Amino acid sequence: MSPTAPAHVPESGATPARADVSRYALRLGDDALISAQRMGEWIAAAPQLEEDVALGNIALDLLGQARALLSYAGQLEEQGQDEDDLAYFRDERDFLNAQIFELGNGDFGFTMARLLVTATYQHALYDRLQRSADEPLAAIAGKAVKEVDYHRDHATQWTLRLGDGTDESHRRMQQGFDDLWPYVSELFESDDLATGLASRGVAVDPSSLEEQVLGYVDEVLAEATLARPETVLRHTGGRRGIHSEQFGYLLAEMQHLARSHPGARW
């Protein structure tokens, strides 16, 4: 894996707008929230009882990250929105997660392929973000990086076990990566928001993570006797609120109770 890049140095006199930092925190929070929702779907459905517990714990880690990031995003916007408002009362086009997080779970091989890629991405991201010039973001990242380190290791061990296992487990693990790969490149897309905040030492330019993340994934694939898929198809749009058909069903399930009983407490 490539060595960790140095922290960004803020430009003198450059103060990012609160709305920009809020939108950036919202992106990261949406990634974690939607990933937590998908991971939680495996509880009582994983191939082993122990794995039910493991995936449930990963989902709770991600949910905790989402709560912290969405709460911070709401505070910066100063519109009176808390983490619940942002999770349960936004419409589909208002969510800014990358599409890779919202895809249906598929089989266990696909879920582990996704977890390997996304946890490796989040680990590299939070590792750098914990040196952000924005202290609340740095604090959230400092806690999250330890959690996603476990997520990455968990996915690594399953990828190795299944990829270098039986013919059937190898086939399904490879198919998982093949199905996932058209959605991977969106994780590394930059735009004016990300690059602008990165130049001020607040955010991390996602394009700067690609070599490190794919380097780690390639090492795992090689050890697992799997191949990195080759594809010209690249799905994008999540950061702009454009999502897959599957996302609508996920939101309907996630938001149904809160929208049916707004203001309820339990």
Buried (B, 14 or more C-beta within 10 A) or exposed (E): BEEEBEBBEBEEEEEBEEEBBBBBBBBBBBBBBBBBBBBBBBEEEBEEEEBBEBBBBBBBBBBBBBBBBBBBBBBBBEEEBEBEBBBBEBEBEEBBBBBBBBBBBBEBBBBBBBBBBBBBBBBBBBBBBBBBBBEBBBBBBBBBBEBBBBBBEBBBEBBBEBBBBEEEBBEBBBBBBBBBBBBBBBBBBEEEBBBBBBBBBBBBBBBBBBBBBBEBBBEBBEEBEBEBBEBEEEBBEBBEBEBBEBBEEBBEEBBEEBEEEEEEEE
